Amino acid sequence: MSDADPTKNVDDWATGDEPATGPQLSYLGTLAREAGEEVPDDLTKAEASRMIDRLQRASPRTGGTGAADGGRPGDQGT
């Protein structure tokens, strides 16, 4: 067994460009509704994961600050 971090950067996912999964979209719908945001229709798995991470960090329900940083998933302010 390896001591390496099992999490893999979403940019390195082999399937990151595939459409988001049903469970991702369902969870995103809940988080986005609470944040007053909409979920884009054409998200990839990687984009959905980034959006979930961002909304979780902002959600008081998940221990976040309650302030979303905005932007489309994957946007780094460029």
N, C-alpha and C positions, 0 to 999 in steps of 0.2 A: 504494500500500500504506500502511496506517495504522500508527502507532506505538502505538496503543491496546492495552491488555491484552486478548488474545483470550479469556481465561477469563471466563465469565459466572456471576454469582451464581446458585446453584441456585434461589433464590426467584424469579428472573426467567426461568427456563426456561419456554418455551411448553408443553412436554410434561412438565413436572415432576410433574404430578398423575396421569400415566399409570402403569400397573403397571411395576415394575422389570423390566429386560430379563433374558434368560437369562444373558448374560455377567456382568452385575452380580451376580446371585444366585449364580452359580457361584463368582466371586471372593470374594464375601461369605462363602459357606459355608466356604471355606478359611481366611480371616482369622478368622472367628468361632470355628471349631473350635480354632484355635491359641490363641485368647484365652479359651476356655472359655465362650463365649456362644452364644446361639441367634439365628437370623435369623427375625424375625417373618414370617408368611406373606403379609401384606397391604401390603408396602412399595411406595411409589411410587418412581419414578426419582429424585426429589429426595431422599427419605429414604434410599434405598440409597446414593446418592452421599455423603451426610453420614456414614452409618455406615462406608462404605469409608474415607473420610478419617480418621475417628476411630480406626478399628482400625489403619490404616496408621501413624498417629502413635504408637500404642501397641506396635506389633509390632517386636521386635528384628530380624526378617527384613527389614523395610523401613527400618531405621535409627531406629526409634522408641525410646521409653523402656522399653517392656515393661509399662507400667501403663495400662490402659484407664480412661477417666474415667467409664464407666457411663452409664446412661440410654438411653432410646429415641432413635433418630435424630431430630434436629430439636429435641429438648428442650434448652432453654437454662437449666435450673435454676429455672424459674418454676413 
